[in-house]
Amino acid sequence: YWAEMGLSVEAISILQAAMATAYAICSMGWGHISDRTRPDVLIAVGLLMAGLTYGFISSPSPVLSGATFVLWGVLGSCVTVPAIPALLKAVEEGGPEVVGLAIGVEETMYFCRE
């Protein structure tokens, strides 16, 4: 899509790196907030905001589209960071029967944010 907008491979790579950097930086903050609030609220807010910004990714403006892509890195960490402790708790309580399911959910979250 961005190649059709005239962005070079280098610019697209910078956007990918910016999204990953935003995810890494914001994960620490979301983890801190998640420890002090209800994680389900953070997950809901992250999913709602990601849904609201979904339409901006196909904007005709490369700046708005790129900014939305980086914002998804922030929102991706808002959703996945609070969910990981819940997955670990499910594995502890569910035993070995749910380990595969928990790993599958974590891998899905990882690849969806990439």
Secondary structure as UniProt FT lines:
FT   TURN            2..6
FT   HELIX           9..36
FT   HELIX           39..53
FT   HELIX           54..58
FT   HELIX           62..94
FT   HELIX           95..98
FT   HELIX           99..113
//
